[in-house]
Amino acid sequence: MQILLQDNLNHFMKKIVFIIILLGLSFSSFNINSQETNGEDNLLERNELQEQFLNLFDQEQYEESIAVANSIVDLTETIYGSENYNLITPLNNLASAFYMIDDFDQSQIIFQKVIKLIELNQNIISPELISPLYGFGLTLNRFEEYDEAVNIFERALRINHVNSGFYNLEQLKIHDSLTESFIGLRNFEKANHHQNFQVYVNKNHFGMENPMVDESLIKVAKWYKRSGQVYSEREIHKELLERQIKRNDQNLGELIETYKNISYSHRREGMDIYQSLSPLKKALQAIDGSPEKNLFLKLEVLLDLGDTYNSFGRAESAKKAYQDCWGLIDEDESMSPVIKERFSKPIRVRNILIPPKYPIKQKDNDNQTYTSGFIAIQYSINVNGNTDNIKIIESEPQKLIDKVAISAIRNNVYRPVYIDGVPQESTDMSIRHVFSYPLKDTKEPEPMIEDKPLDNPIA
């Protein structure tokens, strides 16, 4: 998200520098001769500082750029006044620099000042509003004020559509930020909408069959993967595959990556080994049928093939796929260092996680107080990639999460270490896991006061 902001603001700043210079020169022609000389000197100094700021910002020297940006703001106020249109870019730059050093309070204040300045000098649908609104929305996301962030981003999006039409590419970063806002609000339906809409924009901007659309499909597939929507992720990859196999000039590496992604989405579900294997076998056929002899791509597919077999408990088939990797050295000796490195340590191919919070509850109690515990486990990995000799080294509190942790380690599967094509056992493997658990209420209950008649000393 920071990279998106940086690219947008740098592009915006560079685009209007020349306009600022022209406006400044026009303004100076109205001054008397003595003032004209001072005005020109100030403009020259201001433009030099602007170049210095841009260089520092491009080099990610944000702390240093703030002092320069402040000087530009001061000079601009001296030349044009405190409410002049020409302050928009210097203030935008200053707000952006503060954002990049995580000073979101100061950044937000300045972005709001820019918004008011534009509304004062132009109108409420000026395209100049998009950049500070976008920056303001980013600060709101950082403060987890997601409802207000949605309102700000949606305003920026409306202004973008009014000024640039429905299918312009400048809006994409706003959709990404709206996605983050709706994630914060736990509204995945709207988050999905803003990711899918970007594909729609790209298809209308570039044309349905243009390869540039592929990038937007890959992006939305990554979103679905990140948010755990495995089926939707796979459907996007299938659409991408259909587009790729139609092209005579399709890049082989991109095609293989799509096959691998489809395979991995099935593997993550852990339900159907044949659905997981089929894309990988088609990828191998595509590599073998290609005029280019790309053994590196073949290695990656064979590794995935072995890992898939292993994750489904097919140890012998996995072993054959791994040994086929070593066989690539016979075809090209230069493959040896790469293959040795890929088999130099155990790689987890089925990952069962120890819960980060335990006991697991259907619904968290907001009033519950949690504290940290930990567990340290030692184990070995046999030649088939299964875990053995699992031992609890230490746990605190004792026996709270022990059984769950042992079960998780027992069900993990690894790609074992291989030396010269021979699988090896790995001993003395260990893991230390920190988790949260609820504190029990140790407060002593107050004694109940029995309601009974008082003694009468006179009686």
C-alpha positions in Angstrom: 0.0 0.0 0.0 2.9 2.4 0.8 4.4 1.6 -2.7 1.1 2.5 -4.4 0.9 5.8 -2.5 4.5 6.6 -3.3 4.2 5.9 -7.0 0.9 7.9 -7.2 2.2 11.0 -5.4 5.6 11.1 -7.2 3.8 10.9 -10.5 1.4 13.7 -9.4 4.2 15.9 -8.1 6.3 15.6 -11.2 3.4 16.3 -13.5 2.4 19.6 -12.0 5.9 21.1 -11.2 6.0 22.7 -14.6 2.5 24.2 -14.2 3.5 25.7 -10.8 6.5 27.3 -12.4 4.4 28.9 -15.2 1.8 30.2 -12.7 4.5 31.6 -10.5 6.1 33.4 -13.4 2.8 34.9 -14.5 2.1 36.1 -10.9 5.5 37.8 -10.6 4.9 40.0 -13.7 2.3 42.0 -11.7 4.8 43.1 -9.0 6.8 46.3 -9.1 10.5 46.0 -10.2 12.0 45.6 -6.7 9.5 43.0 -5.8 9.9 41.2 -9.1 13.5 40.5 -8.4 12.8 39.0 -5.0 9.9 37.0 -6.4 12.1 35.5 -9.1 14.7 34.6 -6.6 12.1 32.9 -4.4 10.7 31.0 -7.4 14.1 29.8 -8.4 14.9 28.6 -4.9 11.5 27.0 -4.6 12.0 25.0 -7.8 15.5 23.9 -6.8 14.1 22.7 -3.4 11.3 20.9 -5.3 13.9 18.9 -7.3 15.8 18.2 -4.1 12.6 16.9 -2.5 11.8 14.6 -5.4 15.3 13.1 -5.4 15.1 12.5 -1.6 11.6 11.0 -1.9 12.6 8.7 -4.8 15.6 7.5 -2.8 13.2 6.8 0.2 15.0 9.3 2.4 11.7 10.4 3.9 13.1 12.0 7.1 15.4 14.3 5.2 12.7 15.1 2.7 10.4 16.6 5.4 12.7 19.5 6.1 12.9 20.3 2.4 9.1 20.0 2.0 8.5 22.4 4.9 10.8 24.9 3.3 8.9 24.7 0.0 5.6 25.3 1.9 7.1 28.4 3.6 8.4 29.8 0.4 5.1 29.1 -1.4 3.2 31.0 1.3 5.7 33.9 1.0 5.2 34.1 -2.8 1.5 33.4 -3.1 -0.2 33.7 0.3 -1.5 31.2 2.8 -4.6 30.1 0.9 -3.4 30.1 -2.6 -3.9 27.2 -5.0 -0.1 26.8 -5.5 0.2 25.4 -1.9 -1.7 22.2 -3.0 1.3 20.3 -4.3 3.8 21.3 -1.6 1.4 20.4 1.2 0.5 17.1 -0.6 4.2 16.3 -0.7 4.7 17.1 3.0 1.7 15.0 4.0 3.1 12.1 1.9 6.5 12.3 3.5 5.0 12.2 7.0 2.9 9.2 5.9 6.0 7.4 4.8 7.7 7.7 8.2 4.4 6.5 9.9 3.5 9.9 11.4 -0.1 9.4 10.4 -1.5 12.1 12.7 0.5 14.8 11.1 -0.1 13.4 7.6 -3.8 13.3 8.2 -3.9 16.9 9.3 -2.1 18.1 6.3 -4.1 16.0 3.8 -7.3 17.6 5.3 -5.8 21.0 4.9 -5.1 20.3 1.2 -8.7 19.1 0.7 -10.1 22.3 2.1 -7.7 24.4 0.1 -8.8 22.7 -3.2 -12.4 23.1 -2.3 -11.8 26.8 -1.6 -10.0 27.5 -4.8 -11.8 25.1 -7.2 -14.9 22.9 -6.6 -16.0 19.7 -4.8 -15.4 17.5 -7.9 -12.0 18.9 -8.9 -9.7 16.0 -10.0 -7.0 17.6 -7.8 -9.0 16.3 -4.8 -8.3 12.6 -5.6 -4.8 12.5 -4.4 -5.3 14.1 -0.9 -8.6 12.2 -0.4 -6.7 9.0 -1.2 -3.9 9.9 1.3 -6.5 10.9 3.9 -8.2 7.5 3.4 -5.0 5.7 3.9 -4.4 7.3 7.2 -7.9 6.4 8.3 -7.2 2.8 7.4 -4.0 3.0 9.5 -6.1 4.2 12.5 -8.6 1.4 11.8 -11.4 4.0 11.2 -12.7 1.9 8.4 -16.2 3.3 8.0 -14.9 6.8 7.5 -12.2 5.5 5.2 -14.8 3.9 3.0 -16.7 7.3 2.7 -13.5 9.1 1.8 -12.3 6.5 -0.8 -15.8 6.3 -2.3 -15.8 10.1 -2.7 -12.4 9.9 -4.4 -13.8 7.2 -6.7 -16.8 9.3 -7.7 -14.6 12.2 -8.5 -12.3 9.9 -10.5 -15.3 8.6 -12.5 -16.7 12.1 -13.2 -13.4 13.4 -14.5 -11.8 10.3 -16.2 -14.7 8.0 -17.1 -15.6 4.5 -15.8 -12.7 2.5 -17.2 -9.6 4.5 -16.3 -6.7 2.7 -14.7 -6.0 5.5 -12.1 -8.9 4.2 -10.0 -7.4 0.8 -9.3 -5.4 1.9 -6.3 -8.6 3.3 -4.8 -10.3 -0.1 -5.2 -7.3 -1.7 -3.5 -7.6 0.6 -0.5 -11.4 0.1 -0.3 -10.6 -3.7 -0.2 -8.4 -3.1 2.8 -11.2 -1.0 4.5 -13.8 -3.7 3.9 -11.5 -6.3 5.3 -11.2 -4.3 8.4 -15.1 -4.2 8.5 -15.2 -8.0 7.9 -17.2 -7.4 4.8 -15.6 -9.8 2.4 -18.5 -9.5 -0.1 -17.7 -5.9 -0.8 -13.9 -6.6 -0.6 -14.4 -9.2 -3.3 -16.4 -6.7 -5.4 -13.6 -4.1 -5.4 -11.0 -6.7 -6.5 -13.2 -8.2 -9.2 -14.2 -4.8 -10.5 -10.5 -4.2 -11.4 -10.6 -7.1 -13.8 -13.8 -5.6 -15.4 -12.0 -2.2 -15.7 -8.9 -3.8 -17.4 -11.0 -5.9 -19.8 -12.9 -2.7 -20.9 -9.7 -0.6 -21.0 -7.4 -3.0 -22.9 -9.9 -5.3 -24.6 -11.1 -8.8 -23.5 -8.2 -10.8 -25.1 -5.4 -8.4 -24.3 -2.6 -10.1 -22.3 -2.6 -7.0 -20.0 -5.8 -8.4 -18.5 -3.9 -11.4 -17.3 -2.1 -9.2 -14.7 -5.5 -8.2 -13.2 -6.6 -11.9 -13.1 -3.4 -12.9 -11.3 -3.9 -10.1 -8.8 -7.5 -11.1 -8.0 -6.4 -14.7 -7.7 -3.8 -13.7 -5.1 -6.5 -11.8 -3.2 -8.7 -14.9 -3.1 -5.7 -17.0 -1.9 -4.8 -14.4 0.8 -8.4 -14.4 2.0 -8.7 -18.2 2.0 -11.3 -18.4 -0.8 -9.8 -21.4 -2.5 -12.6 -22.2 -4.9 -12.8 -18.7 -6.2 -9.0 -18.5 -6.5 -9.0 -21.7 -8.6 -11.8 -20.4 -10.9 -9.7 -17.3 -11.7 -6.7 -19.5 -12.5 -8.9 -21.6 -14.8 -10.0 -18.5 -16.7 -6.4 -17.4 -16.9 -5.4 -20.9 -18.3 -8.1 -20.7 -21.0 -6.7 -17.4 -22.1 -3.1 -18.6 -22.1 -3.5 -21.9 -24.0 -5.2 -20.1 -26.9 -2.1 -18.0 -27.6 0.5 -19.2 -30.0 3.1 -16.9 -28.4 2.2 -17.6 -24.8 5.2 -17.4 -22.4 5.9 -20.9 -21.2 6.9 -19.8 -17.6 3.6 -18.0 -17.1 1.6 -21.0 -18.4 3.5 -23.4 -16.1 2.9 -21.1 -13.1 -0.9 -21.2 -13.8 -0.9 -25.0 -13.9 1.0 -25.1 -10.6 -1.4 -22.7 -9.0 -4.4 -24.8 -10.0 -2.7 -27.9 -8.6 -1.8 -26.2 -5.4 -5.4 -24.9 -4.9 -6.6 -28.6 -5.0 -3.8 -29.6 -2.7 -4.7 -27.0 -0.1 -8.2 -28.6 0.1 -6.6 -32.0 0.6 -9.5 -33.8 -0.9 -8.7 -35.1 -4.4 -5.1 -36.2 -5.3 -6.0 -36.7 -9.0 -7.2 -33.1 -9.4 -4.0 -32.0 -7.8 -1.7 -34.1 -10.0 -3.5 -33.5 -13.4 -2.3 -29.9 -13.9 1.3 -30.8 -13.0 1.3 -33.6 -15.5 0.0 -31.3 -18.2 2.7 -28.8 -17.2 5.4 -31.5 -17.7 3.8 -32.3 -21.2 3.9 -28.6 -22.1 7.6 -28.3 -21.1 8.6 -31.5 -22.9 6.7 -30.3 -26.0 8.3 -26.9 -26.0 11.3 -26.2 -28.4 13.1 -24.5 -25.5 14.8 -26.9 -23.1 13.9 -25.3 -19.8 15.1 -27.7 -17.1 14.6 -25.1 -14.3 10.9 -25.1 -15.0 10.8 -28.9 -15.1 12.6 -29.0 -11.8 9.9 -26.8 -10.2 7.1 -28.9 -11.5 8.8 -32.2 -10.4 9.3 -30.7 -7.0 5.6 -29.8 -6.8 4.7 -33.3 -8.1 6.7 -35.0 -5.3 5.4 -32.6 -2.7 1.8 -33.3 -3.8 2.3 -37.1 -3.6 3.9 -36.7 -0.2 1.1 -34.5 1.2 -1.4 -37.2 0.2 0.7 -40.0 1.8 2.0 -41.5 -1.4 5.6 -41.8 -0.3 6.9 -44.1 -3.0 5.4 -42.0 -5.8 6.9 -38.9 -4.1 10.3 -40.6 -4.0 10.2 -41.3 -7.7 9.4 -37.6 -8.5 12.2 -36.4 -6.3 14.6 -38.8 -7.9 13.5 -37.5 -11.3 14.7 -34.1 -10.1 18.2 -35.5 -9.5 18.0 -37.1 -12.9 18.1 -33.7 -14.5 21.7 -33.4 -13.6 22.4 -36.1 -16.2 20.8 -33.9 -18.8 22.7 -30.7 -17.7 25.5 -30.7 -15.1 24.9 -27.1 -14.3 21.6 -28.1 -12.6 23.5 -29.7 -9.8 24.0 -26.8 -7.4 20.3 -25.8 -7.7 19.0 -29.3 -7.1 21.4 -29.8 -4.1 20.2 -26.5 -2.6 16.5 -27.5 -3.0 17.0 -30.7 -1.2 19.5 -29.4 1.5 16.9 -29.1 4.3 13.4 -30.5 5.1 10.6 -28.5 3.5 7.1 -28.7 5.0 4.6 -29.8 2.3 1.6 -30.4 4.6 1.4 -27.8 7.3 -1.0 -28.4 10.3 -0.8 -25.3 12.5 -0.7 -25.3 16.3 -3.5 -22.8 17.3 -2.3 -19.3 18.1 -5.1 -19.1 20.8 -6.1 -22.0 23.0 -8.6 -23.3 24.0 -10.4 -22.5 20.7 -13.7 -20.9 21.2 -16.5 -20.3 18.7 -16.8 -16.7 19.8 -14.3 -14.6 21.6 -15.3 -12.9 24.8 -14.3 -9.3 24.5 -14.0 -9.0 28.3 -11.7 -12.0 28.6 -8.1 -11.4 29.6 -5.5 -13.4 27.8 -1.8 -14.0 28.6 1.0 -15.8 26.7 2.1 -19.4 27.0 4.6 -21.4 25.0 5.5 -24.9 24.1 8.8 -26.3 22.8 8.8 -29.6 20.9 11.6 -31.8 19.5 11.0 -34.4 16.7 12.7 -36.1 13.8 11.8 -36.6 10.1 12.1 -40.0 8.5 13.1 -40.7 4.9 9.5 -40.6 3.8 9.0 -37.1 5.2 6.9 -38.2 8.2 7.6 -37.0 11.8 8.8 -39.4 14.4 10.1 -39.3 18.0 8.0 -36.3 19.1 8.8 -35.1 22.6 7.7 -32.1 24.6 10.8 -30.3 25.9 9.0 -27.6 27.8 5.5 -26.1 28.1 3.9 -23.3 30.1 1.3 -23.8 31.3 2.0 -27.5 31.5 -0.3 -29.9 29.6 -2.7 -27.2 28.4 -1.9 -27.4 24.7 0.5 -30.5 24.7 -1.9 -33.0 23.0 -3.0 -30.5 20.3 0.6 -29.5 19.5 1.8 -33.1 19.3 -1.2 -33.9 17.0 -0.3 -31.0 14.7 3.4 -32.0 14.5 2.5 -35.7 13.9 0.3 -34.7 10.9 2.8 -32.5 9.3 4.6 -33.9 6.2 7.9 -32.8 4.8 10.0 -33.1 1.7 13.0 -35.0 3.2 16.6 -34.1 2.7 18.2 -35.8 -0.2 21.9 -36.4 -0.8 22.9 -37.6 -4.3 19.3 -38.7 -4.9 19.1 -40.7 -1.6 16.6 -39.6 1.1 18.0 -38.9 4.6 16.6 -38.8 8.1 16.6 -35.5 9.9 17.0 -35.5 13.7 16.9 -33.0 16.4 14.2 -30.9 14.7 12.6 -28.4 17.1 9.9 -25.8 17.2 8.9 -23.3 19.9 5.3 -22.0 19.6 3.9 -19.0 21.5 0.2 -18.9 22.1 -2.5 -17.0 24.0 -4.7 -18.5 26.7 -7.4 -17.0 28.9 -6.6 -16.2 32.5 -8.9 -17.8 35.0 -10.6 -15.4 37.4 -8.6 -15.9 40.6 -10.4 -13.2 42.6 -11.7 -14.6 45.8 -15.5 -14.3 46.0 -16.7 -12.0 48.6 -18.4 -13.8 51.5 -22.2 -13.8 51.4 -23.9 -11.9 54.2 -26.6 -14.0 55.7 -29.9 -12.1 56.1 -31.1 -12.9 59.6 -32.6 -10.9 62.5 -30.2 -8.9 64.6 -29.6 -10.0 68.2 -31.5 -7.9 70.7 -29.3 -7.3 73.8 -32.2 -6.1 75.8 -34.2 -9.3 75.4 
